[in-house]
Amino acid sequence: MKLFSMIILFILLFFYSCAKENNVTCETTGCKAGRHCDIEKKLCVINCTPESCAQIGEYCNPTTKECENSCKESGCKTGFVCDN
């Protein structure tokens, strides 16, 4: 009976540790240099570069560190103007 109880305890601890690991995201642990946390994906992604964004016709936003469309090409939402 004691062995059975120890096995059950081990299984419970194993599942608890796995569940705890799954809750760890880049929001809580941060990212390595050259990467940033994509909040939607909850993953660390490589920071954009002007060259990598230019290949897909976008620019590298220094604030978000992600490739974005140029407002000249995509236009702006109502009430906003394109700041060159």
Sequence and secondary structure as in RCSB ss.txt:
>XXXX:A:sequence
MKLFSMIILFILLFFYSCAKENNVTCETTGCKAGRHCDIEKKLCVINCTPESCAQIGEYCNPTTKECENSCKESG
CKTGFVCDN
>XXXX:A:secstr
 HHHHHHHHHHHHHHHHHHHHHT  HHHH   TTEEEETTTTEEEE   HHHHHTTT EE TTT SEE  HHHH 
  TT     
